[in-house]
Amino acid sequence: QLVSGDEASVHLQAKDVYGNHQIMGGDFVEIVSLGPGNFEHFVNDNNDGTYDIVFNGPAVKGIYTLSVMVNQEHISDSPFTVTCLPGATHAPSCIATGDGLTQATAGKEAYFLIEAFDAFGNKRGLSGDEFQVHMAVQGGEGALAASISDNGDGTHAVTYAPTVSGRYTTRVTLRGIPIAESPFDTDVLPAKTDASKSVASIVHEPVAGQSTLFMKIQARDRFGNNEQVGGDKFAIQVMGPSEVETKVKDRRNGTFDVYVTAPQVGEYRVLAQIDGKDVGVGPMSVNVLPSMTQGSMAEVEPFWEVNGIAGKPVYFLLQARDAYGNRRTDGGDTWDIRLDGPSLVSGTVLDNKDGSYEGSYTVSIAGVYQVAIRCEGLPIAGSPFEVEVEPGSTVASKCTAVGQGIEGKAVAGVSSSFLIQAKDQFGNNRSQGGDEYLACLWRNKTRVLDCAIRDKEDGTYVVSFQHVVAGDFIIAVTLSDDSQIAGAPFPLTIVSAETSARNSTAEGRGLKGGIAGETMTFMIQ
């Protein structure tokens, strides 16, 4: 038996046909292996009839057939059957999978699985590893308890039952070392909306004859977590001096705006319900004030739910209203659109001459922006809005590469690597993968090696290569359209590795003999 990656040695005694020990070296000792992986070995001739054979356990576990031959003939009992076992559990090679790793719901038990691997990617398949799981709300206090069960087959089941919603940082470690991709972001979603935990609050006193936003409802689950999405159907009852018109606007983020239009002033009782149950503490009192002149009550399409792309214009519709919420039917209003974020940007407004306006803006630097919209000097309802501008398509000439692999020097036989950062035409870092890069080593206009490229699916790509020939090369890095990235091609000098005795040579007359008393010479390369 061998363990993946471990070194083992065998001492071989050469014998003649009568079983006598050989006392001189020079025999041709050959090792041939068959199995799922590569069986590396080294034979050392001790020049006394013995040979030391050093094996490195192959990276791939499994059963191997090992033939040991001297002068092209099998030695006694050859071929041998060798079992290669997985190595010790290697935390950075272990993985975690399952829906509960990335998402859970408050009040429901969630689950994910940890699977142990050795440093070569072999499944351990054994019990005994002591993994640790630590879950904590990002930006909050306290930890969430998780239960770990050893399944006895190299996997460990992790269960937890959250009650507080939010984004958690889930750290999975073995002996203090993180497993692959740890820490993870785990989103705990709120449970179903609970009327008794939801909150309704008065935000404005209504004005007679005007549609006024006077109440906000925050939907919450039975644990008091704020809901993050809409869809709930709230019913609003208003009792007072006159009949009123109510409207509930789902903000699609767990909050709801309640508008009321009342023709008469006075005290009104307002009750919000969901599924026939009272929200919060029950009915509230609100006074409707006399009519008075208001600023522009403009509205805008919900464009903020659509992410923009760097360099491409975003369009949305603006609507002017009078003091009572009526739509205006002619143009001429003064608008101002400003975006504040990674850069400062001013928008433009096109007057449609019918009370509506086409607003637009173009942003070249990706990121999150606050969009402030004003009409006649006053912010419109809901302003500022938050929008996210995403990077545009990848442009090779803007992409960059960093890392030891392009610093101009490498060693023969030693793996080198560097990182490509995909960027759009404005230099924004791409945050998604999928680009097709090609990285090659060239020498004297000859393509000698294709580098391995791993897409990290976050806009970066790990390029690795290993070449055994020393000399001067260039590394060409191109996108799928054959255009080079910034700085490419990169010069590279591969220097010789450490001296290898078995690859070194000697020549000269001094190796063929000479005359006693005279100096003989030969050269070692």
N, C-alpha and C positions, 0 to 999 in steps of 0.2 A: 504493500500500500504506500501511496504518496499523498501529500496534501498539496493542493494547488499553490504554486508559488514558493514552496519549500524546497530546499536543496537536499539531495541524498547522494551517497557515493557507494560504489561497488569496487571491490578489489579483485582483479582477475589474475590468475596464475596460469601462464601458458605451459603446456606439457607436450611431450612428444607422443608418438603412437603407443609407446610402452608405459606411459604414465609418468615419465621422468620430468621433473621440473626443468623448464628452460632457464638458462642463466644469462641470456642476452636478449636485448630488445629487437625491434625492427619488424615484428609481425604487423600485419595489416588488420587492425581491430575495427570492426564496423558495427554500428548500432542502427537498426531499422525499427521504426515504431509505426503501428497502425492504431488509429483511434479517433475520437472526435476532435482532437486538437493537436497542437505541435508539441513534440517531446524534445526539448532542447538538451544537449549533452556535450561533454568535452572529455576526450580521451588523452591521458597523460602517460607516455611511455617512460617507465622508470629505468629502462636499459638494463634490467636484471632479470628479465623474463616475466615481470609483473607489470600490470597496467592499472591505473586508477581511473575509474569512469565516474564522472560527476554529472548528476542529473538535476535539472530544474523541474519541479512539478509543473505540468502544463496548466495553462489558464482555464481550460475547460475540463470540468469533472467528468468522470466516466471510466469505462473499462478499456484498457489499451493492451495490445499484443506487442511485446518487446523482443526482437530477435537480436541476439548477441553473436557475432560471427568473427572468427579469426581466420585470416587468409581465405575468406569467402566460404567458410564452413561453419555451421552452427556449433557452439560449444555445448557441453553436456546440459541437458534439460531445456535448451533453447528451442523454440521461443517460450518466453515467460508471459504470464497474464498478470498485469499490474492494474490495480484499482486506484484511481485518483479521486480523493475525497475533497469536498469544498473546504476552503480555508476558513479562518476565523471570521466571524461577522464583522463587516466593515461598514460603519455607520453611514459614510457618504454614499455608499452603494445601495443602502436600504431604501425602500419606497413606501409611500402611504397612498392608498386609493380608497375611493368610495364617496358617495354623495355627501355624507356627513363631514367630510374634510373641508368642503367649500360652502355648504349651506345647511341650515337646520331651521326648525320652527320652534318658537317658545312653547314650552309645555309638552313637547314631543321628544321622545328619545331618539337620538341620532347615532349613527354608526359609521366607522371607517376601519380599514384594515391596514396593518403594518406588515410588510413582508421583508424578511432578513435575507441579505445576499453577502457573499464574500467580496473581496476587493476586485475579483475578476468577473463579477456579475453572475456567479453561480448561486442558485438558490440553496440556502442552508438546509432547509428541510428538517431542522431539529429544534427542540425546545431549549429553554434555559436562558435566553437573552432577556435582559431586564431593561426594556425601553421605558422612557419617561415621557409623559405628555403634560404640557402646561398650556392652559388656555386662559387668556385675559382679554377683557374689552380694551380696544385701542382708545387711549385717552381717558380711561376710567380707572377705577380701583377694584381690587379683589380679583380672585381667580375662580375659574369654573372647574369643578371636580370632574375628572374623567376616570372611568374604570377600564383597566387593561387586562385581557384574558389571554393567556398563552394557549394556543390551539394545539401545541405539540408537534406541529409540522413546519415550523419556521415562520408561521404567521401569528399575528396577535390582533385580537378584536378589541377595538376601542369604542366605548359607549359613553354618552353623556346626555344629560337632560337639562337644557338651558331654560331659564325663565326671563332673562334680561336680553332684549334684542340689541343688535348692533354688530359692528365688525370686530371680530376677535382675532388676536394673533395666536396661532396654534403652533407651539414649538414641540417637535418630536425629536428626542435625543436618545443616544445610547452611550452610557458612561460619560455624559456631558458633551458629546459630539453630535451636532445636528445630522439628521439623515438627509437624503437628497431633497433639494428644494425647500427644506425647512428654513425659516418659519413659513406657515401658510396663512392666508387670509380666509377666515371662516365667517360668513354672514349668517347671523341668526335673525330670522324674520319674525315679526310680531304674529301672535295668534289671531283668531277671528275677533272682529270688533265686539266689544262689550259695552252696552249702553251705560251701565253704572260707573264705569271707569272713564268714559269719554267726557270731554269738557267743552262746554259752550260758554262763550264770553261775549259781552257787549263791547264793541269797538267804536261805534259811532251812534249818536242819537239821530234818528231819521228826521228829514225835513219834508214837510207836507208837499205833495205833488212831485217829489223827486224819488227816483229809485236809488236807494242809499244802501251801501254796504254797512250793516249795523251789527252783524254777529259773525263770529268765526267759531267753527267747531273743529276740535282736534279729536279725531277718532283714536281710541286706545283699546288694547286687548285687556284680558282679565288680569294681567300682571302689571298693567299701567304703562306698557310700552306704546309709544306713538306709532300709529300705522304709517306705512311709507308709500302706499299706493291707494288709489281711489276705488270707486265702485260701490261703496255703501249707499243705501237709499235712505236719506234722512227726511222725515216729515216735519213740517213746521206749522204749528197752530198759533194764531195771533187773535187775541180777544181784546176788544176795546170799543171806543166810540163809533167806529165805522169799519166796514169791510176793508180788508187790505189785500194787496197782492204780494206774494212772497216768491223768492227764487233762490234755489240752492245751487251753487257752482262748485263742481268737483274739481279741486286743484290737482288731482291725480298724484298727490303726495301725502295723503292721509289727512289733509285739512280741507275744510269746506267753507266757502263764503256764502253768507245768507244775506240776500237783498230784500228790502221791503219798500213798498210804495203805499203810503197812507194819505187819503185826501183831507183828513181832519187831524188837528193837533189834540194832545191829551195823553193820558197814561194808558199803556197797553200791557197786557200780560202775554208773554211769549214762551212757548214750550216746544222743545226739540225732542223728537222721538226716533227710534230705530227699532224695527220689528215689534212695534207696539209698546216699547219700554222707554221710560223717560231717560233723557241724557243728563248725566251729572246729578245735581241736587233738585232738578225739577223746574217749574215755571220761574221766569224772571220778569221784572218790570222794566219798561222802557218808555221814555217820553218822546213823542213826536213834536218837533219844534216847528214854529211857523216858517213859511217859505222865505228864502232870502237868496240873493244873488250868489251863484257859485262860479268857480273857475271852470275851465274847459274839462268836460268829463269824456275825454277821448278813450278809445280802446284800440287794442292791437291784437292781431291774430296770434295764437300761441306758438310763435315761431321758435321760442327758446327750447322747445323739446327736440329740435332738429339741430344736430351738430353741423357746423360749417366746415369747409375745407380750405386750407390756406391757399390764397390766390384766386379763389372763386367767389363771386358775389353772392350774398344772401339777401333774398327779397322777402318782404312781409307787407301786410296791409294795415294801414292806420285809418281810423274812423273818428272824425270830429263829432261831438255832441254838444247840445246847448245846456243851459243850466238845469233843465228838467230831465235830461237824459235822452232828449230827442235827437235823432240823427240830423246833422247839417247836410244841406243839399247843394251848397256852393263851396267854392274853394277860397283861397286867399289867406288861410291861417299860417302862422309862423311856427315852424317846427325846428327842433334841434336834437340831433342824435349823436351821442358820444359813447365810445367804448373805452373802458379802462381795464387794462390787464398787462400782459407782457409788453404791449406797446399801446400808445394812445392813437385812436382812430376816430375820425369824424365820418358820419354817414351822410347820405343824401336823401332828399325827399322830392318825389315827383307829384305835382298837383294834378289830380284827375278831373278837377273842376266840378265834382259832384259831391263834395264833402268827404271823399275818400282820398287817401294818399298812398303812394307806393314808396315805402322806405327800403333802403338797401345800404349795405356796407361791404367792404372787402378788406380782409385781414391777411397779412402775409406771415406773421409770426404766430405759430400754433400756441394754444393754451386756453385757460379759462378767463373769460372777460365778463365784466359787468356792463350791461347795455343800459344807459340812462337815456330816456326819451322824454322830451318836454314839448308841450304845446302851449303857445302863448306865454312862455316863461314858467309854466307849472308842470311838475312831473305828472305823467299819465298814470293811471291805476296800475299798480304792480311793478312800476319802475323803481330801481333798476332790475333788469332781468339778467340771469346768469346763463351764458352760453359757452360751449366748448368748441373751439376751432381745432380740428384735427390736421395733422400733416398731410400734404399732398402726395402724389405718386413719387416713387423713388427716382432720383436723378443721379446717375453714376458719378458725374464730375463733382457732386457735392458730398458724396459718401467719403468717410474717413476710415483710416485703419490705424490702430495702435497696438503695441505689444512687442515683446522680445523678438518675435519671429520676423519683424521687418526693421530691426535695428542694425542690420548690415552684417551680422556675423552669426554663424551657427556651427555646430560640431557634427562631423560625420557620424551617422548612426544614432544621433540624439534627437528626440522629437522637439520641434519648435512650434510655436503657435502665435497668433495675433487675432485681434478682434476687429470686425468690420461694423461700423455704425451706419445704418442706412439713413439717408437724409433726403428731403424733398428739395425742390429748386430754390427754396429760400433758406436752406440750411437747417430746417426743423428736423429734430430726431424722429425717425419713424418708430412707432411703438408696436407694430405688428410685423410678423414674419411673412414668408411666402415669396420673397425675391429670389431669383436664380442667379447666383454668383458663380464665377469660374476663376479659380486661382491656380496658376501653373508656374513651375520652375522652368526657365529657359536658359540655354547655354549655346552661344554661337548660333543664334537663330534656330535652335533645335529645341523643341518641347520635350523635356526629359521627365517631368513628374507632374501629375495632377494632385493638388492638395485636397485633403478631406475638409468638407465644410459642414458644420452643424448649425442648423437654424434654431436659435433660442426662442423664436416666436415672440420676441419683444422688440424687434427692430435691430437686434444685433446678431452677428454670426461669428462663430468660432472657427478659425481656419488653422489646421494643423498639418505638418508635413515632417517627413524624416527621410533623409537621403544619405547614402553611404559613400558617395563620391565627393572628394574634396575639390574645390576650385571656385571660380567666380561665376555667379549666376545672376539672373534677375527674376523677380517675382511679379508676374503680370496678374492683376486682379480686375476682372471685367464683369459687367452686368449682362443680362441676357441679350441686350442689343449690341454686345461686343465693345461698348465704350468703357474706358478705364475709369477707375475711381480716382479721387484726388490723390496726387503724389505718386501714383503708379506709372510705370513699373518701378519696383523698389530694388536697388542693388543688394546683392547678398554674396558674402564670401563664406564658403563652407571649409573649415579647417579640419585637418586630420584628427582622428580620434587618438586615444592613447596607443602607444606602440604595442603591437600584437606579435608575440614571439613566433607563433605558428605561421604568421603571414610574412615575417621577415626572411630575407635571403642572404646567402654568403657566396662569394665567387672570388676567384684569383688562383694564381699558381701555388700559393702556399697551401691550398687544400689538396694538391695533387702529390706533394712530396718535395724533397730537396736534398741538400748535401749537408752532412754533419758539420757543424761549426759555422754555417752560413745562415744569415737571417732570411726566414721565409715570411711572406706577407700575403694577406688576402683582405677583401673588403666586405663589410656587412652593411646591407641596405635595410 
